[in-house]
């Protein structure tokens, strides 16, 4: 036989709401609240028992609480491919759309994102994961003192999880963030994490 093949198409409507103040708290303070509606059509395709993909495409509209800001709209897209076998799993993803801002006092960003994660079982009870992501956030001009620009992130990490028994596991990870921005100070952050997980 040619293996398992299945195509599932689904229409999904999404809505999101955010309301926050990014003004200076004085007479010139501006309400940066925003309401975002997202409408997408998604297609999931199973190529085989180990490989499948998900693609979403649609349209977004954003209305701002401040009357001086015009309603914004744009396209939305997301794609994900997953390859999964007994000893490893690879996930690749990409997206584009309007998202909440990372930088004040902006109200939204148009963000492009790509990422990949690889998980592999190197021993019977030890799983190692490697990940890398890049995002490019584009911001429209708010004022002369807050011009248009980009805020970019490169993120990479390594983690390991050891199963001590069927109820207990420990994890150790390292994550690097590098922010390169036109709108704020650029910086690099290193994070080391450790955790213990118990399941009854």
Wavefront OBJ file of the C-alpha trace (Angstrom):
o trace
v 0.000 0.000 0.000
v 1.005 3.614 -0.336
v 0.783 4.240 3.422
v -1.587 6.410 5.412
v -2.758 9.558 3.636
v -5.471 11.897 4.827
v -6.442 15.503 4.145
v -8.536 17.410 6.668
v -9.680 20.962 5.922
v -11.205 23.177 8.584
v -12.310 26.794 8.847
v -11.396 28.444 12.131
v -12.401 31.905 13.358
v -10.216 33.568 15.978
v -10.694 36.629 18.130
v -8.282 38.316 20.530
v -8.568 41.327 22.844
v -5.906 43.442 24.508
v -6.156 46.667 26.503
v -3.144 48.371 28.023
v -1.757 51.842 28.785
v 1.564 52.806 27.259
v 1.383 56.557 27.809
v 3.460 58.658 30.174
v 0.668 58.901 32.746
v 0.312 62.679 32.255
v -1.866 64.888 30.093
v -0.262 63.441 26.946
v -0.932 59.844 27.953
v -2.482 57.842 25.100
v -4.654 54.756 25.415
v -2.913 51.975 23.476
v -5.705 49.442 23.787
v -6.341 47.329 20.697
v -8.848 44.697 19.594
v -7.663 42.147 17.037
v -9.895 39.813 15.019
v -8.349 36.963 13.018
v -10.129 34.810 10.425
v -8.300 31.792 9.019
v -8.743 28.770 6.800
v -6.619 25.812 7.862
v -5.496 22.732 5.958
v -3.928 19.730 7.671
v -2.278 17.050 5.567
v -0.898 13.722 6.732
v 1.771 12.600 4.273
v 2.595 9.382 6.105
v 2.519 7.880 9.584
v 5.548 10.002 10.512
v 5.128 13.298 8.602
v 2.256 15.759 8.645
v 1.738 19.479 8.136
v -0.641 22.281 9.067
v -1.145 25.453 7.017
v -3.355 28.389 8.025
v -4.048 31.534 6.011
v -6.437 34.379 6.654
v -7.109 38.025 7.367
v -6.746 40.275 10.414
v -8.282 43.581 11.468
v -7.166 45.742 14.386
v -9.168 48.564 15.974
v -7.476 50.902 18.438
v -9.051 52.559 21.473
v -7.336 55.849 20.626
v -9.360 57.739 18.019
v -6.178 59.207 16.506
v -5.032 55.759 15.372
v -6.589 54.405 12.201
v -7.955 50.859 11.955
v -5.311 48.475 10.631
v -5.654 45.250 8.664
v -3.463 42.692 6.974
v -2.930 39.088 6.001
v -2.197 36.266 8.436
v -0.344 33.045 7.710
v 1.071 30.100 9.622
v 2.708 26.836 8.525
v 4.040 23.894 10.510
v 5.662 20.628 9.471
v 6.251 17.800 11.951
v 8.329 14.660 11.424
v 7.945 12.169 14.250
v 9.556 8.777 14.788
v 10.068 6.666 17.874
v 13.504 8.100 18.683
v 13.148 11.707 17.467
v 10.766 14.527 16.554
v 11.471 17.518 14.277
v 9.136 20.531 14.139
v 9.527 23.452 11.712
v 7.196 26.449 11.794
v 6.729 29.889 10.245
v 4.129 32.623 10.681
v 3.252 36.202 9.767
v 0.596 38.458 11.264
v -0.338 41.337 13.557
v 0.586 40.764 17.201
v 0.736 42.674 20.474
v 3.863 44.831 20.806
v 7.039 44.023 22.695
v 8.045 47.720 22.721
v 6.318 50.684 24.378
v 4.469 52.898 23.488
v 3.507 51.079 20.270
v 0.097 49.413 19.930
v 0.897 46.501 17.595
v 3.583 44.924 15.431
v 3.603 43.042 12.138
v 5.752 40.023 12.995
v 7.468 37.422 10.810
v 8.582 34.278 12.636
v 10.504 31.105 11.719
v 11.612 28.354 14.067
v 12.766 24.753 14.335
v 12.902 22.281 17.238
v 14.614 18.881 17.269
v 13.960 16.385 20.069
v 15.851 13.106 20.261
v 15.905 10.241 22.732
v 19.610 9.520 23.155
v 19.096 6.892 25.846
v 16.138 4.956 27.148
v 15.332 7.621 29.767
v 17.186 10.683 28.431
v 15.716 13.099 25.850
v 17.661 16.066 24.431
v 16.067 19.018 22.608
v 17.619 21.780 20.484
v 15.654 24.814 19.271
v 16.243 28.002 17.280
v 13.853 30.829 16.370
v 14.032 34.175 14.596
v 11.366 36.885 14.614
v 11.244 40.266 12.880
v 8.761 42.745 14.357
v 7.932 45.800 12.239
v 6.419 48.837 14.010
v 4.631 51.813 12.439
v 5.443 55.376 13.496
v 3.625 56.641 16.599
v 5.162 60.124 16.805
v 8.347 62.017 15.940
v 9.948 60.643 19.113
v 8.646 57.116 18.351
v 9.443 56.488 14.664
v 8.878 53.366 12.593
v 11.427 50.588 12.992
v 12.107 46.926 13.614
v 12.660 44.850 16.747
v 14.315 41.497 15.987
v 14.920 38.445 18.149
v 17.214 35.460 17.665
v 16.629 32.722 20.193
v 18.436 29.373 20.578
v 18.476 26.773 23.305
v 19.468 23.312 24.486
v 17.728 21.183 27.103
v 17.758 17.668 28.499
v 15.187 15.653 30.430
v 15.971 12.532 32.451
v 13.211 10.193 33.602
v 14.174 8.915 37.054
v 11.134 6.641 37.260
v 7.577 6.585 35.915
v 6.545 9.342 38.347
v 9.580 11.632 38.492
v 11.791 13.449 35.956
v 14.373 16.255 36.048
v 15.178 18.821 33.337
v 18.084 21.197 32.741
v 18.144 23.845 30.010
v 20.035 26.814 28.562
v 18.483 29.573 26.429
v 20.131 32.459 24.544
v 18.147 35.557 23.507
v 19.676 38.238 21.291
v 17.525 41.342 20.666
v 18.543 43.719 17.850
v 16.303 46.782 17.814
v 15.901 50.170 16.135
v 13.415 51.216 18.827
v 15.148 50.413 22.126
v 18.521 49.307 23.455
v 19.686 46.009 21.970
v 20.708 43.348 24.480
v 21.608 39.692 24.974
v 20.179 37.497 27.718
v 21.345 34.070 28.898
v 18.996 31.890 30.944
v 19.740 28.627 32.729
v 16.774 26.673 34.082
v 16.282 23.521 36.142
v 13.083 21.772 37.118
v 11.695 18.641 38.737
v 8.404 17.154 37.514
v 6.281 14.717 39.484
v 3.293 12.860 38.042
v 0.923 10.772 40.130
l 1 2 3 4 5 6 7 8 9 10 11 12 13 14 15 16 17 18 19 20 21 22 23 24 25 26 27 28 29 30 31 32 33 34 35 36 37 38 39 40 41 42 43 44 45 46 47 48 49 50 51 52 53 54 55 56 57 58 59 60 61 62 63 64 65 66 67 68 69 70 71 72 73 74 75 76 77 78 79 80 81 82 83 84 85 86 87 88 89 90 91 92 93 94 95 96 97 98 99 100 101 102 103 104 105 106 107 108 109 110 111 112 113 114 115 116 117 118 119 120 121 122 123 124 125 126 127 128 129 130 131 132 133 134 135 136 137 138 139 140 141 142 143 144 145 146 147 148 149 150 151 152 153 154 155 156 157 158 159 160 161 162 163 164 165 166 167 168 169 170 171 172 173 174 175 176 177 178 179 180 181 182 183 184 185 186 187 188 189 190 191 192 193 194 195 196 197 198 199 200
